[in-house]
Amino acid sequence: MKKQILLRGLLGFPLGIAIGYIITIIISLGFGQGYYYPCVPSLIETVGSEIGAVVLQTLLNGLLGASFASASIIWEIENLSIAKQTGIYFFITSITMLPIAYFAEWMEHTLIGFLLYFGIFVAIFIIIWIIQYCFWKRKIQSLNKKIDNDK
């Protein structure tokens, strides 16, 4: 299992970077008025240069991708209920996402900023969880129907 966690983390690192860049492109298309914004201006101010901020954000995106990918092993532990799997996965991704969002300046450094960001994270988590649940439920029903028809 440790080898699988490490392998997923290594594969998740570049995926996190790719997703991070896609998000910056989408944000730039929506709000950039023809300009590309690789990161929030406050991160540039904090780091002291745009290239430094972009490098930091890239590393943080990679760590985020590695964390989410590594934690996905939780879904394969069959002796855990789906509630426990969800709770553990949520905990792991939260304790990774929130500090990264703080250091990348994706949230305001206030209690309200933290609560707002956490609320958005929870809402997105729930939406993705429901979509995945429905997808796998249908897939399992389809497989069960196929097994019943083969009998």
N, C-alpha and C positions, 0 to 999 in steps of 0.2 A: 504494500500500500504506500509506503514512503517513496518508493521509486515512482509510482504513478502520480503522487502529489507533486514531486519534483518535476517530472516530465510535463505535467499539465501547467505548472507554473512557468516553465521555460517556454512553452508554446503560447501561454497567455500573455507573456510580457510584450512581444511584438503586436499581438492582437489589441492589447490595451493602448499601445501607441497609435495604431491605425484608427481605432475608434475615437481616440482623443483628437486626432487630426481631422477626422470627418466631422466631429462636433464643431471644431473651430471654423471649418469651411462653411457649415450650415449657419452658424452664428454670423459669420462675415457676410454671407449672402443675404441674410435677413436684416442685419443692422449696420453693415460696413459701408454702405453707400459707395460701393465699387472698390473698397479697400479690404485687405486681408488683415484680420486681427488674430495673431497667433496665441495671444494670452491676454488676460485682463491688465489694464494699465497699472493697477496697484501692485501687481507682481513685478512688473518692470521696475517700478519705483523702489520696491523692497530689495530686489536683487541688485539693482544698479545699472543694468543694461538689458536690452531686449534679447540679445543672444543668450545671456545667462538665464533669463527668465524662461525662454523657450527650452533650453537644455534641462532646466529644473522641472518644468512642466512635463516634458517628454519622459524623463525618468519616473516622475510620479505617476503618469499615465501607465507606464510599463508595470510599475509595482501594483497598481490597481488591477490591471489585467491579470497579472500573475496571481494576485490574491483571489479574485473571483474564479479564475480557472482552477486553482489548487483546491479551493473550498468546494468545488463541484463534486469532489469525491464523496461528499456527505450523502448525495442523492443515491449512491450505490450501496450504502450500508443498509442491508435489507432488514436487520433486526431492530431498526429504529422506526418508530411511527413517522408518518409524514409530518405530523406536528413537531416532533423532536427534530427531524431533519430540517424543517423550515426554520425553527428557532435557532439551531446551531449555525445554519448557513447565514441567516440574518445577522446573528451576533458577529460572526467572523467578518462578513463584508462590511458591517457597520463600523467595527473598530478599525478597519482599514480605510474605508471611504471618508469618514469624518475628519480624521487628522490630515489626510491628503488634501481634502477640500479646503481645510483651514490653511495649510502651508502653501497651497496653490492660489490662495486668495479667491476661491470660488464662492466663498460666503463672507458676509460681514463678520468682523471679529467682535461681535456683541452677542448677548444672550438671545436676543430676538433674531439676529442673523443665523445663529446656530439652530434655533428651534425651527425657523422657516426652512433652512436647508434640510434639516433632518426630516421635517414633514414632507417635503418634496421627495426625498429619498424613500421614505416609507410608502408614499403614494405610488411611485414608480415601481418599487419592489412588489407591492400588492398587485398592480396591473400585470406585470410580467409573470408573477406567480400564477395568477388566474388563467392567463393565456396558456402557459405551459401545462397547467393542470388539465384544462379542457382538451388540449392537443393530445396529451398522453392518455387521458381517459377514453377519447375516441379511438386512438390507436389500439389500446388494450381491448376495447369492445369489438373492434374489427378483427383482431387476432382471435379472440374468443369465438366469434361468429364463424370464422374460417375453420377453427378446430372442430366446432360443433357440426359444421357441414361435411367435414372430412370423415366423421364417424359413421 
